[in-house]
Amino acid sequence: MTPSPPRGAQSSRRRFIRLAGGGVVLAAASPLAVIGCAAGMPTAALQPWSAPTDTLEIREFMLAYALLAPNPHNRQPWIADLREPRAITLFCDSDRLLPETDPFGRQIMIGCGAFLELAVQAAAQRGRAVQVSLFPDGEPPDQTLPRGVRVARLVFGEPGSAEPDPLFAQVLERRTHKGAYDNQRVVAAPLWQRLYRASAAQPSLMLGHVSESARMTALRHLTRTAFEIELLTPATYLESARLLRIGPTEIERHRDGISITGTMPRLLDAVGLFDRFEVPRRGTDAHRRMLDYWKPFETGSGYFWIATQGNRRGDQLAVGRAFVRAQLQATADGLSLHPLSQALQEFDAMREPRRTLHAALGLDPAAHTLQMLSRVGYALEPAGHSPRRALSDLLRA
Ligand SMILES: Cc1cc2nc3c(=O)[nH]c(=O)nc-3n(C[C@H](O)[C@H](O)[C@H](O)COP(=O)(O)O)c2cc1C
């Protein structure tokens, strides 16, 4: 942990940050994240976004695309075992869980589902169908962290056994855009329908959207309240703080987590005036500033959600597959889809917002599980990609 600066430095830090005003690019999601900015992002960390070559061995080709999947906090919680010829076994990486904000590994499992979907799409691009066998050791319980679980075994078919998926064209374009969206633009009805259709490739999911102004206002209030709870709860705040990667050196070293590329936080960090491990307290400047940084997350044209009856591990994987398909469809249609997961989280302090959110969407928390809630809209500025670890990092050969 970064040691706290002495008292004098604390007060000069406050002065300095106040002077910096809105110029700071440290932003807030879950509870710390960055408003993406390609400048300051080291090239090596973005290398996996260059099109993987067609000559790669089929399994490596599949994995080179799969590792681009959206996933919580960009933990990239996956290990791919290639020791069995002609098969891939996907494991959930025990070292990449989020025990505080995701105490049951539900979101981690959704990330693994998105990974599977992109692996299957990449194989189809090479004309191969994939037989996906989920949880070869049995479906793990839904309230225990899925440490080291064998998530799936993938076996691919003969050449010509699959047609390319049209959404695959968006895989290298997709990103989670965390900046401001246009509040004036409406998402036309056929575009919502396209999001539904893309997600409905996974059966049995409950899908919905919200675009009426009064309901959007209620969701904005709820998501902000939940964000504040996550921010002010030391264990959940610190879990995110440990995943901050400030500046190119840290980003390149880790190639995961929450990238901070803005000049001001880097400068403050370099001179010891930003202590990432200082938990904000209600009513302080730090708390107010964090709420300011949340503001772009209250922009957009609506919300898209995915829920399940029950909450089995297989459901969570299906949600991940559906969610990434929706994000790919959104990309094709010039839209952005940004998950806001705080109010869905299962730690104790979030119980009430979670219940209220389910009710606001017409869901019964005793029977249904809200799995993804994302704001939807037209981004005002372009955003860059987030880092990825190298393919070789996840392989067990
Ligand atoms: C299950 C899940 C939950 C997520 N929750 C949030 C969230 O609460 N806030 C946020 O800013 N991004 C959230 N994301 C998006 C991730 O931060 C993003 O996918 C990751 O940083 C990788 O970036 P990319 O999607 O641009 O490749 C979530 C993604 C998934 C799959």
The ligand as an ORCA input file, in Angstrom:
! r2SCAN-3c Opt
* xyz 0 1
  C     -20.394     -8.368    -15.568
  C     -19.820     -7.021    -15.934
  C     -20.011     -5.949    -15.087
  C     -19.491     -4.688    -15.415
  N     -19.748     -3.622    -14.590
  C     -19.256     -2.393    -14.886
  C     -19.521     -1.268    -14.046
  O     -20.201     -1.353    -13.031
  N     -18.990     -0.064    -14.390
  C     -18.223      0.087    -15.515
  O     -17.763      1.192    -15.782
  N     -17.970     -0.972    -16.342
  C     -18.463     -2.194    -16.051
  N     -18.223     -3.255    -16.887
  C     -17.416     -3.057    -18.109
  C     -15.952     -3.402    -17.830
  O     -15.362     -2.424    -17.030
  C     -15.226     -3.546    -19.174
  O     -15.781     -4.599    -19.896
  C     -13.728     -3.829    -18.967
  O     -13.094     -2.726    -18.351
  C     -13.047     -4.096    -20.284
  O     -13.213     -3.007    -21.146
  P     -13.873     -3.161    -22.587
  O     -15.267     -3.680    -22.401
  O     -13.862     -1.772    -23.158
  O     -13.048     -4.109    -23.381
  C     -18.749     -4.516    -16.609
  C     -18.572     -5.607    -17.463
  C     -19.107     -6.855    -17.149
  C     -18.931     -8.008    -18.098
*
